């Protein structure tokens, strides 16, 4: 019987081969390699293992993490931010990091871009952060394993997974299972978190199905980080084995520091965007509008429009009259007492505690960040016939419908350090 590929051990002399005309005798008890089975009683008596976190409640220490996104969404930018935060024991997207040595293995991208981004983020020569930039050696996995066991980094960022694993086909379940055994082995033997950047599927899929390739990839990971990009937002969501998942949340780039942070949830941001559009429509209307009349002017799902309207009324930014019946429907207008529309950044206060009992620290906020639009509304005042009722400009040459559409468009797009990622900010 021919041994499997890679198995250099000869089969036992008394092994039974399928296909023999006369089967050989069964193996003796001494020749059998027994599995180390544990009784259910002993299993239940074992103490619970405490999860050690690299990033508080998000990324486990010594685990395998997949970061998946389509090209030019921001995988590398985010991963470099994480690497520096870990090296300093700093905060990453509002969560405390375990301090330790970090490696960034850049098998894609230009050296000057990587250097410039770390420089922009304020990296110091004394930071315990080591970088490799270039083509991956043929035996890269072996080298990383040996060096990681010797040097014990707490984080190894691999950019990208395919250039590290060199799979013949990422769709091949058996091949990807075998390759990820090596990745899991590096993490287990060195104690480092292996964070591999990978591409998202070309198809429009949601959740972990958005990861390109075999389910062996997602099945081998402890944590899956998904980045997405739409016309209005860039978002991050996290699915993990331990701890709570992170729902789809806006991710924002500070163009000054090159660091990323979280905004509000995507659901909140979409609702606020619809609320902005509704306020613009109400401001341009000559009389209060019913919900069907608003729906004709605002392109959004009915349920989302209704939530936005109720929220505007609750915040006293819109007024509602009528009984809501068939003969007396609700009518909406801009409230004369309304205040400025709050930012759809929606950054939540971090009132949770980290493992040492201290509250989470907020990340630096060197500029006012919003996901995709300026705050266009202003304090209500007596109407001035020379001022456009929609945008508030003194000399607006657009008609009201064109002005409403313009106010609903994205405010400002700013390239990231690669000059290609349109992270939205208010300058």
C-alpha positions as CSV (number, residue, x, y, z in Angstrom):
1,X,0.0,0.0,0.0
2,X,1.4,3.4,-1.0
3,X,1.6,5.9,1.9
4,X,-0.2,9.2,1.4
5,X,1.8,12.1,0.0
6,X,4.0,13.6,2.6
7,X,3.7,10.5,4.9
8,X,7.1,8.9,5.1
9,X,6.2,6.3,7.7
10,X,5.8,2.7,6.5
11,X,2.5,1.0,7.2
12,X,2.5,-1.6,10.1
13,X,3.5,-5.1,9.0
14,X,0.2,-6.6,10.1
15,X,-2.0,-3.9,8.5
16,X,-5.0,-5.1,6.5
17,X,-5.0,-3.9,2.9
18,X,-8.2,-3.4,1.0
19,X,-8.3,-5.6,-2.1
20,X,-6.1,-8.4,-0.8
21,X,-7.3,-11.9,-2.0
22,X,-6.7,-13.2,1.5
23,X,-6.9,-10.5,4.2
24,X,-4.0,-10.4,6.7
25,X,-4.7,-10.9,10.3
26,X,-6.1,-7.9,12.3
27,X,-3.7,-5.7,14.1
28,X,-2.9,-6.5,17.7
29,X,-3.9,-4.2,20.5
30,X,-0.3,-3.0,21.0
31,X,-0.1,-2.0,17.3
32,X,-3.2,0.3,17.5
33,X,-2.6,4.0,17.9
34,X,-5.3,5.0,20.4
35,X,-7.1,8.3,20.3
36,X,-6.7,10.3,23.6
37,X,-10.5,10.1,24.4
38,X,-11.8,12.0,27.4
39,X,-14.7,10.8,29.4
40,X,-17.7,13.2,29.5
41,X,-17.3,13.4,33.3
42,X,-13.7,14.6,33.0
43,X,-14.7,17.0,30.3
44,X,-17.5,18.6,32.3
45,X,-15.2,18.9,35.3
46,X,-12.6,21.0,33.4
47,X,-12.6,24.7,34.3
48,X,-13.7,27.2,31.8
49,X,-10.9,28.8,29.8
50,X,-10.6,32.6,30.0
51,X,-10.3,34.3,26.6
52,X,-7.3,36.5,26.3
53,X,-7.9,39.4,23.9
54,X,-5.5,41.1,21.5
55,X,-8.2,43.7,20.9
56,X,-10.7,43.9,23.7
57,X,-13.8,41.7,23.0
58,X,-13.0,41.7,19.2
59,X,-9.8,39.8,18.3
60,X,-8.5,36.9,20.5
61,X,-4.8,36.6,21.3
62,X,-3.3,33.6,19.5
63,X,-6.2,33.3,17.1
64,X,-6.6,33.3,13.3
65,X,-8.3,36.4,11.8
66,X,-9.5,37.0,8.2
67,X,-10.0,40.5,7.0
68,X,-12.0,40.4,3.8
69,X,-13.0,43.2,1.4
70,X,-13.0,44.0,-2.3
71,X,-10.0,45.9,-3.6
72,X,-9.4,49.5,-2.6
73,X,-11.8,49.4,0.4
74,X,-9.2,49.9,3.1
75,X,-7.9,46.5,4.3
76,X,-4.3,47.5,4.4
77,X,-4.9,50.9,5.9
78,X,-6.9,49.4,8.8
79,X,-4.4,46.6,9.3
80,X,-1.4,49.0,9.6
81,X,-3.4,51.1,12.1
82,X,-4.0,47.9,14.2
83,X,-0.4,46.9,14.0
84,X,0.8,50.2,15.4
85,X,-1.9,50.3,18.1
86,X,-0.9,46.8,19.3
87,X,2.8,47.8,19.3
88,X,2.0,50.7,21.6
89,X,-0.8,49.0,23.7
90,X,-3.0,51.8,22.3
91,X,-6.7,51.9,21.3
92,X,-8.0,50.5,18.0
93,X,-11.5,51.5,16.9
94,X,-12.3,52.3,20.5
95,X,-11.1,49.1,22.0
96,X,-8.0,48.6,24.2
97,X,-5.2,46.5,22.6
98,X,-2.9,44.1,24.4
99,X,0.7,45.6,24.1
100,X,3.3,43.5,22.3
101,X,5.6,43.2,19.3
102,X,3.8,43.3,16.0
103,X,4.9,42.3,12.5
104,X,3.5,43.7,9.2
105,X,4.3,41.5,6.2
106,X,3.5,43.5,3.1
107,X,3.6,41.2,0.1
108,X,1.6,43.7,-1.9
109,X,1.8,47.5,-2.1
110,X,4.7,49.9,-2.6
111,X,7.3,50.4,0.1
112,X,7.1,54.1,0.0
113,X,3.3,54.0,0.6
114,X,3.6,51.7,3.5
115,X,6.4,53.9,5.0
116,X,4.5,57.1,4.5
117,X,1.4,55.7,6.2
118,X,3.3,54.6,9.3
119,X,5.0,58.0,9.3
120,X,1.7,59.7,9.0
121,X,0.3,57.7,12.0
122,X,3.3,58.9,14.1
123,X,5.3,55.6,14.3
124,X,8.5,56.0,16.2
125,X,11.8,54.1,15.8
126,X,11.4,52.7,19.3
127,X,8.0,51.1,18.6
128,X,8.2,47.3,18.7
129,X,6.9,47.0,15.2
130,X,8.8,45.2,12.4
131,X,8.0,45.4,8.7
132,X,8.7,43.2,5.7
133,X,7.9,44.6,2.2
134,X,8.5,42.7,-0.9
135,X,7.8,39.4,-2.7
136,X,7.2,36.5,-0.3
137,X,10.0,33.9,-0.3
138,X,9.1,30.4,-1.5
139,X,9.4,29.0,2.0
140,X,7.8,32.1,3.7
141,X,5.4,30.0,5.9
142,X,8.4,28.0,7.3
143,X,10.4,31.1,8.0
144,X,7.6,32.9,9.7
145,X,6.9,29.9,11.9
146,X,10.5,29.5,13.0
147,X,11.1,33.2,13.6
148,X,7.7,33.7,15.4
149,X,8.4,30.8,17.8
150,X,11.8,32.3,18.6
151,X,10.7,36.0,18.9
152,X,7.1,35.7,20.1
153,X,5.3,38.6,18.5
154,X,1.7,39.0,19.6
155,X,0.4,40.0,16.1
156,X,1.5,39.0,12.6
157,X,-0.3,40.8,9.8
158,X,-0.2,39.0,6.4
159,X,-0.9,41.2,3.4
160,X,-2.2,39.2,1.6
161,X,-3.3,35.7,2.4
162,X,-2.9,34.3,-1.1
163,X,0.7,35.6,-1.5
164,X,1.5,33.9,1.8
165,X,-0.3,30.5,1.3
166,X,0.2,30.3,-2.5
167,X,-2.9,28.2,-3.0
168,X,-3.6,26.6,-6.3
169,X,-7.3,27.3,-5.8
170,X,-8.8,29.1,-2.9
171,X,-12.1,27.3,-3.8
172,X,-10.5,23.9,-3.1
173,X,-11.8,22.9,0.4
174,X,-9.2,20.2,0.9
175,X,-6.3,22.4,-0.2
176,X,-7.4,25.4,2.0
177,X,-7.9,23.1,5.0
178,X,-4.4,21.8,4.7
179,X,-2.9,25.3,4.2
180,X,-4.8,26.7,7.2
181,X,-3.5,23.9,9.4
182,X,-0.1,25.5,8.9
183,X,-1.5,29.0,9.8
184,X,-3.3,27.6,12.9
185,X,0.0,25.9,13.8
186,X,2.0,29.1,13.7
187,X,-0.6,30.8,15.9
188,X,-0.7,27.9,18.4
189,X,3.1,27.4,18.6
190,X,4.1,31.1,18.8
191,X,1.1,32.5,20.6
192,X,0.7,35.2,17.9
193,X,-2.6,36.3,16.4
194,X,-2.4,35.6,12.6
195,X,-4.3,38.3,10.8
196,X,-4.6,37.6,7.1
197,X,-5.9,40.1,4.5
198,X,-8.0,38.5,1.8
199,X,-10.3,39.6,-1.0
200,X,-14.0,39.6,-0.9
201,X,-16.2,37.8,-3.4
202,X,-17.0,39.5,-6.7
203,X,-20.6,38.5,-6.2
204,X,-22.9,40.6,-4.1
205,X,-23.0,38.5,-1.0
206,X,-23.6,39.3,2.6
207,X,-21.9,38.2,5.9
208,X,-19.2,35.6,5.8
209,X,-20.4,34.5,2.4
210,X,-18.8,37.6,1.1
211,X,-15.3,36.1,1.7
212,X,-13.8,34.8,-1.6
213,X,-13.1,31.1,-1.8
214,X,-13.9,27.9,0.1
215,X,-15.8,27.8,3.4
216,X,-12.6,26.2,4.8
217,X,-11.2,29.8,5.0
218,X,-14.0,31.1,7.2
219,X,-14.3,27.8,9.0
220,X,-10.7,28.0,10.1
221,X,-10.9,31.6,11.4
222,X,-11.7,32.6,15.0
223,X,-12.7,36.1,13.8
224,X,-13.8,37.4,10.4
225,X,-13.6,41.2,9.8
226,X,-15.7,42.4,6.8
227,X,-15.1,45.8,5.2
228,X,-17.6,47.1,2.6
229,X,-17.9,50.3,0.5
230,X,-21.0,51.9,-0.9
231,X,-21.6,55.3,-2.5
232,X,-22.2,56.9,1.0
233,X,-20.4,54.8,3.5
234,X,-17.5,52.5,4.3
235,X,-18.4,50.0,7.0
236,X,-16.9,47.3,9.2
237,X,-18.6,44.3,10.7
238,X,-17.1,41.5,12.8
239,X,-18.2,37.9,13.2
240,X,-16.4,35.8,15.8
241,X,-16.5,32.5,17.8
242,X,-15.9,34.1,21.2
243,X,-17.5,37.4,22.4
244,X,-20.2,39.4,20.7
245,X,-20.3,40.3,17.0
246,X,-19.9,43.9,15.9
247,X,-22.9,44.9,13.7
248,X,-22.2,46.8,10.5
249,X,-20.8,50.1,11.6
250,X,-19.3,53.1,9.8
251,X,-15.5,53.2,9.7
252,X,-13.9,56.6,9.3
253,X,-10.4,57.8,8.4
254,X,-8.8,60.8,10.0
255,X,-6.9,62.4,7.1
256,X,-4.5,64.1,9.4
257,X,-3.3,61.2,11.5
258,X,-4.1,58.3,9.1
259,X,-5.8,56.4,11.9
260,X,-9.3,54.9,11.6
261,X,-12.2,54.9,14.1
262,X,-15.8,53.9,14.3
263,X,-18.8,56.1,13.6
264,X,-22.4,55.0,14.3
265,X,-24.1,51.9,12.9
266,X,-25.0,51.8,9.3
267,X,-28.7,51.6,10.1
268,X,-28.4,54.9,12.1
269,X,-26.4,56.5,9.3
270,X,-29.0,55.5,6.7
271,X,-31.8,56.8,8.8
272,X,-30.0,60.1,9.3
273,X,-29.3,60.5,5.6
274,X,-33.0,60.0,4.9
275,X,-33.9,62.5,7.6
276,X,-31.6,65.1,6.0
277,X,-33.3,64.5,2.6
278,X,-36.7,64.9,4.3
279,X,-35.7,68.1,6.0
280,X,-34.5,69.5,2.6
281,X,-37.8,68.6,1.0
282,X,-39.9,70.1,3.8
283,X,-37.8,73.3,3.7
284,X,-38.5,73.7,0.0
285,X,-42.3,73.0,0.3
286,X,-44.8,75.8,0.3
287,X,-47.1,73.9,2.7
288,X,-47.0,71.0,5.1
289,X,-46.6,67.6,3.3
290,X,-48.3,64.2,3.9
291,X,-46.2,61.0,4.1
292,X,-47.2,60.0,0.5
293,X,-46.1,63.4,-0.8
294,X,-42.8,63.1,1.0
295,X,-42.3,59.6,-0.3
296,X,-42.7,60.9,-3.9
297,X,-39.8,63.3,-3.3
298,X,-37.4,61.1,-1.2
299,X,-36.0,57.9,-2.6
300,X,-35.9,55.5,0.4
301,X,-37.7,52.5,1.8
302,X,-41.1,53.3,3.3
303,X,-40.2,51.8,6.7
304,X,-37.0,53.9,6.8
305,X,-38.8,57.0,5.9
306,X,-41.4,56.5,8.6
307,X,-38.6,55.9,11.2
308,X,-36.8,59.1,10.1
309,X,-40.0,61.1,10.2
310,X,-40.9,59.9,13.7
311,X,-37.4,60.7,14.9
312,X,-37.5,64.2,13.4
313,X,-40.7,64.9,15.2
314,X,-39.3,63.4,18.5
315,X,-36.2,65.7,18.1
316,X,-38.5,68.7,17.4
317,X,-36.8,69.2,14.0
318,X,-40.1,68.6,12.2
319,X,-43.7,69.4,13.2
320,X,-46.6,67.1,12.7
321,X,-50.3,68.1,12.5
322,X,-53.4,66.1,11.8
323,X,-55.0,63.1,13.5
324,X,-53.5,60.5,11.2
325,X,-56.8,59.3,9.9
326,X,-58.0,58.9,6.3
327,X,-59.8,62.3,6.3
328,X,-57.1,64.0,8.3
329,X,-53.7,62.6,7.5
330,X,-50.5,63.6,9.2
331,X,-48.8,66.6,7.7
332,X,-45.2,67.5,8.3
333,X,-43.3,70.8,8.1
334,X,-40.0,72.1,9.4
335,X,-40.1,73.0,13.0
336,X,-39.3,76.6,13.7
337,X,-37.6,75.6,16.9
338,X,-35.4,72.9,15.5
339,X,-31.7,72.9,16.2
340,X,-28.8,71.8,14.0
341,X,-29.1,68.3,12.7
342,X,-26.7,66.1,14.7
343,X,-23.8,64.4,12.9
344,X,-24.5,61.0,11.4
345,X,-21.1,60.1,12.6
346,X,-23.0,58.8,15.6
347,X,-19.9,57.9,17.6
348,X,-21.1,56.1,20.7
349,X,-19.7,56.8,24.1
350,X,-17.5,54.0,25.3
351,X,-18.8,53.4,28.8
352,X,-17.7,49.8,28.9
353,X,-14.8,48.8,31.0
354,X,-11.6,47.1,29.9
355,X,-10.1,44.1,31.7
356,X,-8.2,46.3,34.1
357,X,-11.3,48.1,35.2
358,X,-10.6,51.5,33.6
359,X,-13.0,52.9,31.0
360,X,-12.2,52.7,27.3
361,X,-10.3,55.7,26.0
362,X,-11.7,57.6,23.0
363,X,-9.5,57.9,20.0
364,X,-8.0,61.2,19.0
365,X,-10.4,63.3,17.1
366,X,-8.4,65.9,15.2
367,X,-11.1,66.8,12.8
368,X,-14.9,66.6,12.6
369,X,-15.7,63.4,10.8
370,X,-18.9,62.3,9.2
371,X,-19.5,59.4,6.9
372,X,-20.8,61.0,3.7
373,X,-22.5,64.4,3.9
374,X,-22.2,67.8,5.4
375,X,-24.6,69.1,7.9
376,X,-26.6,71.3,5.6
377,X,-29.3,72.5,7.9
378,X,-29.1,75.7,9.9
379,X,-31.1,77.4,12.6
380,X,-34.5,78.5,11.4
381,X,-35.1,82.2,11.0
382,X,-37.4,84.5,9.2
383,X,-37.3,83.8,5.5
384,X,-35.2,86.1,3.4
385,X,-36.4,86.2,-0.3
386,X,-32.8,86.6,-1.5
387,X,-31.8,83.3,0.2
388,X,-32.4,79.9,-1.2
389,X,-34.8,78.0,1.1
390,X,-33.0,74.7,0.4
391,X,-29.2,75.4,0.7
392,X,-29.3,78.8,2.3
393,X,-27.0,80.5,-0.3
394,X,-27.5,84.1,-1.2
395,X,-27.1,83.5,-4.9
396,X,-28.3,80.0,-5.7
397,X,-28.8,79.6,-9.5
398,X,-30.4,76.1,-9.2
399,X,-34.1,75.5,-9.1
400,X,-35.5,74.0,-5.9
401,X,-35.6,70.4,-7.3
402,X,-32.0,70.5,-8.5
403,X,-30.8,72.1,-5.2
404,X,-32.6,69.3,-3.2
405,X,-30.7,66.7,-5.2
406,X,-27.4,68.5,-4.8
407,X,-27.9,68.7,-1.1
408,X,-28.5,64.9,-0.9
409,X,-25.2,64.1,-2.6
410,X,-22.0,63.2,-0.8
411,X,-20.2,66.2,0.6
412,X,-16.5,65.5,0.3
413,X,-14.4,62.6,-0.7
414,X,-10.8,62.4,0.5
415,X,-8.2,59.9,-0.8
416,X,-6.4,57.8,1.7
417,X,-2.7,57.3,1.9
418,X,-2.8,55.3,-1.4
419,X,-4.6,58.2,-3.1
420,X,-7.5,55.9,-4.1
421,X,-9.8,55.3,-1.1
422,X,-12.6,57.9,-0.8
423,X,-13.0,58.1,2.9
424,X,-15.6,60.8,3.6
425,X,-14.7,63.6,6.0
426,X,-15.7,67.2,6.6
427,X,-12.6,69.3,6.2
